[in-house]
Amino acid sequence: FFYRYVKLSLLYTPMESKTNLETRLRTALDRLSTGKPEPFNYAEYGRSFHESARSKADAVIKALQNQQNPFKDLTPVFVSVGGADGEELAVLLRSTTARAGVLVESSRELAEVARKRVVTGKTIEVFEGDATEYIKKAIAHASGLIKSGKADYLAVSCHAVIHELFDRGRDGFDPFAFFAAIFQDIDVKTWFTYREPGAPE
């Protein structure tokens, strides 16, 4: 009886009380039931995080410009870990003297959007894949730019990512290996910043 009641109550919803969200949910459920789900819109998904990405970039810029920061007057190479479609990285490049940025992003679709970004006079290199696997290569690439004289230090931004690594890595997440990769070259000055929505386990 309860199941029948719930089913009927879902089917009967007065038109005037439907919200946009309810309509979208019903449409999505109908598509699933016919076996023709709507393809996921990665571009729209990436755009939904743009405001947050700009906020992260602003926080990084403010910290770097702090009078107490020993790197204040130096030029960084930015590494954005889990930076989606590159919005945070683009803001960082446009707002600082940095000439190069590196993005590590697991989503192929978001990485493709980032590869198409143009920031005049700046370069963006994208490493597509699991951050736990690609962080070492991304850091090595950025360190190479520093050693070639194109920058003074490495600025790694890893905002709202660490807590996800515990669940998303194929072989589990080894925090020691991850941070060792970031600070792997003792000859490269490295500045690391992160923020999390909660304390990772």
N, C-alpha and C positions, 0 to 999 in steps of 0.2 A: 504493500500500500504506500509506504513512504517513497519508494522509488517511483511509483506511478505518479504520485503527487508532485515530486520534484520535476519529473519529466514534463508534466502538464504546465507547471508554473514557468518553466523555461520557454515552452512553446507559446504561452499566452503572455505577451507583454504589450500593453497598450502603446500605440504608436507615439502618442504625445509624451510618454514618459521615457522614451529611448534617448540615451545620450550618444554622442559621437563614439565614445569608447565602446558602448554596448553594441552599436551598429558594426563597428570594426571587428569586434570579437565574434559576433554572429557570422559575419562574412568569412572570417578566417576559419571558423568551425565548419561552415558549409563547404568551403573549398577542401578542407581536410577530409570530410566525409565523402567527397566525390573523387578523392585521390589526386586532386590538382591543386596542391598548395601554391600560394603566391610565392615567387622567388624572393629570398631575403634581400633587402635593399641595403647593401653595405655602405654606399655613398651617403644615404640618409642617416644610417646608424653613426657613421663617422661625424657627420655634421651635428648630430645631437650632443656630441661631446665638445664641440668647439668652444663654448663659453667656459667650460671647466678647463680645457687645454690652455686657453688664454690666461685664466686665473693662475694656473700652475707656472706658466712662463713669467707672468708678472712677479710672482713670489720669488722665482729664481733670480730675476733681474734685480729686484730689490735687495736680496741677500748679497749678490755679487757687488752691488754698488755701495754697500755698507762700509762706512769709513774704517771699521775694524777688520774688514776682510783683506787678508794679505794679497789676494789676487785682483784687487779692485782695479788697478790700472793696467792689467795684463790682458792679452787676447786669448780667448779660449777656443777649443774645438768642443762643440757640444755633442754629447751622446744621449739620445732620448730613448730610454728603455720602455717598450710597450707604448709608444707614442702614437698609436692608431694611424691616422692618415697624415700625420706630420704637422698638424696645426700648431702644436706647442713649439716644435722645432723651428717652424717658419717665423713665428713671433720672436723667438730668441735670436734668430739670425738677423731679422730686420731691425731689432732694437739694440744690438750690440756691435762691437767691432769684429766679432767672429766672422770668419770667411767660410767656414766649413761646419757641417753638421752631419751626424750619423744617426740613423734611426734603426732600432731593432723592433720588429713587429711580426707577430705570428700569423696574422690574417693576410692571406695573399691579396684579397680584394682591397684591403686598406693599404697595404704596401704598394699596390699598383697606383692608387690615388696619390700617395706620397711621392712616388717616382715622377709623376707628372707635374709636381709643384715647381714653380719657378720663383726664386727669390733673387732678384737682380744682383749680380756680382758675387753670389754665394753658391756653394755646392752642397747638395744633399746626397749622401750615400745611404742606400737602404739595404739592410740585412734582413731577409725574410725568413722567419722560422722561430722556433721556441727560444726564448731568451736564455734559458739555461744552457742551450747548445751553442748559441751564436754570440753570446756576450764576449767571449774570449777573442773571436775574430773581429768583432766590431771595435773593441778596445785596442787591439793590435793595429787596426787600420788607422784609428784616430791618433794613436801614439806615433805612428809613422809620419803623419802630417806634422806633428809637433817637432819630431826629430829632423824633419826636412826644413824647419824654420818657418812654417806657415802659421804657427800659433805658439803660445807660451805654456799652456797647461790644458788639462782635460777637465771638463765640467760635465759630470754625469747626473742626469735627471731621471729619477726612477719613482715617479709619483703614482700612488695607488696601484702598484704592480706586485710588490713583494708578497702580499697575502695570497695573490692568485697563483704564484709559482708553486706553492705547496700542493696544489691540486692539479695543475695543468701539465707539469713536466712528465714526459713519457717514462723516465726512469726514476722518478721521485726528485725531490729538490734537496740539494746539499748547499745550505747557506754558506758554509765555509769555502767551498769551491767557487760559488758565485761571486762572493766578495773578493776572494783571492784573484779572480780573473780581472776584476775592476782595478785592483791595486797591484797588478802583476809586474809592472815595470817600475822599479824604484828610482829610475832616472827621469821619470815623467811625473811632474807635479799633478796631483789629482784632487779635485774637489767634488764631493758626492752629496747630493741632496735627495731627500725622499719625504713623502708624507703618506700616511695610511689612514683609512677610515676607521681602523681598529687595530688592536695589537695582534700581529700574526702569532700563531701558535708556536 
